[in-house]
Amino acid sequence: MPTPFNQAGQPVNELRRRDVVLAFQEAAGRRAFILINPFPFMVIGEIVGVANDYLQLIIETTSITELEGRTINLHIDEVEVFYIEGDGPPIPRIENEPGRHTKRGDGA
């Protein structure tokens, strides 16, 4: 598949990557909600910074509780959707009871 270009002839994927990296760099220390392509699909955490094209994030909440509280490196190209806390609505705090994994349909 050929690389898509915008009307100015710039590669769209490179522009997207640049803008996403810049958004995360400017938001260091703030919380982010991120949907990613591979499992675990969703993470909420504090942005530490960006190294090259990797987002460094302290995981607050994800579907794999063993990752919570750890710092991960997430490749920018895996980010499908993101929301960074700022002047808009806050990201809700989602917390499981210690040692309990929430399962779909258990009413928790």
C-alpha beads as a LAMMPS data file, in Angstrom:
LAMMPS data file: protein, C-alpha beads

108 atoms
107 bonds

1 atom types
1 bond types

-500.0 500.0 xlo xhi
-500.0 500.0 ylo yhi
-500.0 500.0 zlo zhi

Masses

1 110.0

Atoms # bond

1 1 1 0.000 0.000 0.000
2 1 1 1.475 3.382 -0.969
3 1 1 2.213 5.991 1.708
4 1 1 -0.625 8.553 1.946
5 1 1 0.325 12.208 1.580
6 1 1 -1.535 15.356 2.565
7 1 1 -2.312 18.147 0.088
8 1 1 1.119 19.709 0.721
9 1 1 2.815 16.437 -0.250
10 1 1 3.897 15.524 3.293
11 1 1 3.623 11.885 4.488
12 1 1 0.545 11.682 6.727
13 1 1 1.989 9.003 9.043
14 1 1 5.098 11.081 9.760
15 1 1 2.982 14.136 10.541
16 1 1 0.749 12.085 12.853
17 1 1 3.747 10.617 14.680
18 1 1 5.312 14.080 15.113
19 1 1 2.076 15.579 16.470
20 1 1 1.412 12.689 18.874
21 1 1 4.998 12.808 20.206
22 1 1 4.695 16.581 20.703
23 1 1 1.352 16.250 22.522
24 1 1 2.818 13.709 24.971
25 1 1 6.048 15.691 25.460
26 1 1 4.065 18.790 26.384
27 1 1 1.892 16.778 28.803
28 1 1 4.633 15.246 30.976
29 1 1 3.349 14.832 34.541
30 1 1 -0.325 14.725 33.510
31 1 1 -2.655 11.731 33.341
32 1 1 -3.674 10.130 30.060
33 1 1 -6.299 7.640 28.898
34 1 1 -4.910 5.619 25.983
35 1 1 -6.439 2.986 23.729
36 1 1 -3.800 0.855 22.056
37 1 1 -3.950 -1.672 19.256
38 1 1 -2.369 -4.698 20.989
39 1 1 -3.456 -6.184 24.308
40 1 1 -4.037 -4.798 27.054
41 1 1 -5.994 -2.350 24.858
42 1 1 -6.576 0.383 27.475
43 1 1 -4.272 2.090 29.942
44 1 1 -4.633 5.056 32.264
45 1 1 -1.509 6.525 33.745
46 1 1 0.835 9.427 34.330
47 1 1 2.994 10.569 31.436
48 1 1 6.675 10.491 32.387
49 1 1 7.975 11.653 29.021
50 1 1 8.872 10.609 25.501
51 1 1 12.129 8.956 24.424
52 1 1 12.456 8.916 20.626
53 1 1 9.102 7.418 19.577
54 1 1 8.318 5.673 22.875
55 1 1 5.930 7.086 25.454
56 1 1 7.023 6.465 29.049
57 1 1 3.987 5.997 31.263
58 1 1 3.418 5.034 34.914
59 1 1 0.434 2.682 34.728
60 1 1 -2.400 3.515 37.086
61 1 1 -5.089 1.261 35.618
62 1 1 -5.169 -1.416 32.938
63 1 1 -6.794 -4.782 32.340
64 1 1 -3.629 -6.504 33.634
65 1 1 -3.426 -5.530 37.307
66 1 1 0.161 -6.822 37.552
67 1 1 1.253 -3.878 35.356
68 1 1 -0.333 -1.265 37.620
69 1 1 2.208 0.938 39.363
70 1 1 4.935 0.071 36.856
71 1 1 6.548 2.297 34.258
72 1 1 6.179 1.044 30.705
73 1 1 7.443 2.174 27.322
74 1 1 4.683 2.298 24.747
75 1 1 5.500 2.772 21.056
76 1 1 3.746 5.850 19.694
77 1 1 2.560 3.940 16.598
78 1 1 0.508 1.609 18.858
79 1 1 -1.561 4.526 20.214
80 1 1 -4.951 4.519 18.479
81 1 1 -6.834 7.035 20.661
82 1 1 -5.741 9.177 23.592
83 1 1 -7.052 11.824 25.951
84 1 1 -4.738 13.885 28.143
85 1 1 -6.115 15.531 31.278
86 1 1 -6.009 19.271 31.129
87 1 1 -8.674 21.928 31.148
88 1 1 -11.429 19.465 30.156
89 1 1 -13.146 16.785 32.211
90 1 1 -10.901 14.659 34.443
91 1 1 -10.205 11.013 33.719
92 1 1 -12.148 8.932 36.276
93 1 1 -10.159 6.987 38.857
94 1 1 -10.799 3.275 38.324
95 1 1 -9.517 1.145 41.154
96 1 1 -9.874 -2.557 41.905
97 1 1 -9.807 -3.910 45.418
98 1 1 -6.318 -5.223 46.227
99 1 1 -5.848 -8.750 44.906
100 1 1 -9.147 -8.760 43.025
101 1 1 -9.386 -8.964 39.252
102 1 1 -12.571 -7.451 37.867
103 1 1 -14.338 -9.721 35.388
104 1 1 -16.863 -8.707 32.796
105 1 1 -20.384 -9.260 34.075
106 1 1 -19.545 -9.749 37.771
107 1 1 -21.309 -6.530 38.754
108 1 1 -18.131 -4.856 40.010

Bonds

1 1 1 2
2 1 2 3
3 1 3 4
4 1 4 5
5 1 5 6
6 1 6 7
7 1 7 8
8 1 8 9
9 1 9 10
10 1 10 11
11 1 11 12
12 1 12 13
13 1 13 14
14 1 14 15
15 1 15 16
16 1 16 17
17 1 17 18
18 1 18 19
19 1 19 20
20 1 20 21
21 1 21 22
22 1 22 23
23 1 23 24
24 1 24 25
25 1 25 26
26 1 26 27
27 1 27 28
28 1 28 29
29 1 29 30
30 1 30 31
31 1 31 32
32 1 32 33
33 1 33 34
34 1 34 35
35 1 35 36
36 1 36 37
37 1 37 38
38 1 38 39
39 1 39 40
40 1 40 41
41 1 41 42
42 1 42 43
43 1 43 44
44 1 44 45
45 1 45 46
46 1 46 47
47 1 47 48
48 1 48 49
49 1 49 50
50 1 50 51
51 1 51 52
52 1 52 53
53 1 53 54
54 1 54 55
55 1 55 56
56 1 56 57
57 1 57 58
58 1 58 59
59 1 59 60
60 1 60 61
61 1 61 62
62 1 62 63
63 1 63 64
64 1 64 65
65 1 65 66
66 1 66 67
67 1 67 68
68 1 68 69
69 1 69 70
70 1 70 71
71 1 71 72
72 1 72 73
73 1 73 74
74 1 74 75
75 1 75 76
76 1 76 77
77 1 77 78
78 1 78 79
79 1 79 80
80 1 80 81
81 1 81 82
82 1 82 83
83 1 83 84
84 1 84 85
85 1 85 86
86 1 86 87
87 1 87 88
88 1 88 89
89 1 89 90
90 1 90 91
91 1 91 92
92 1 92 93
93 1 93 94
94 1 94 95
95 1 95 96
96 1 96 97
97 1 97 98
98 1 98 99
99 1 99 100
100 1 100 101
101 1 101 102
102 1 102 103
103 1 103 104
104 1 104 105
105 1 105 106
106 1 106 107
107 1 107 108
